[in-house]
Amino acid sequence: MLSTPLAEGAELTTMEPWQAAELAAFTDRNRAHLEPWLPWAHTVTDEESAQRFLQVYADKQARDAGRIFAIRLDGALAGGMIYRLFDTEQGSCELGAWLAPEAQGRGLVTAASRRMIDWAVGVRGLARVEWLVDPANKASIAVARRLGMTHEGTLRSLFEMAGTRHDLQVWSLLSHEWRQAPGG
């Protein structure tokens, strides 16, 4: 399995459909924490639905249109990262992240995001990285700020999830900003 280190005992690794049982179990354990922010946490309810979710990203990866990764602590699934959208023609991508409560506060999402931005901008030549976040998700907004992203605005009442309309803030980073940033 391919991986890159994030911190002591932590790594960013590939995640594939054959790991559906692990994702289903992770989602069950962390559902209450994930559901307020992630639409897929409402639909990944067993191994079969987890396999379908992971297959969507395997298919996206085959089309060079998205990817999914696991954040692991001492080998155990602790969270994940996605290129939810990855558009080489337009030169942009959207990052997404989730983390179990016990794995928070270690800088893992920020470190994983830095690796993914480095690859998207430095290797793939993308010009723009987006981060979409519910305005109430203060931890996710803090990651966007640590990455040097700019808050571009809020899309009001953009989508329905669990019977409630949700706003999304749009944060972004342009390739020249990343190259000029310390550590970018």
Secondary structure, 3 states (H helix, E strand, C coil): CCEEEEECCEEEEECCHHHHHHHHHHHHHHHHHHCCCCCHHHHCCCHHHHHHHHHHHHHHHHCCCCEEEEEEECCEEEEEEEEEEEECCCCEEEEEEEECHHHCCCCHHHHHHHHHHHHHHHHCCCCEEEEEECCCCHHHHHHHHHCCCEEEEEEEEEEEECCEEEEEEEEEEEHHHHHHCCCC
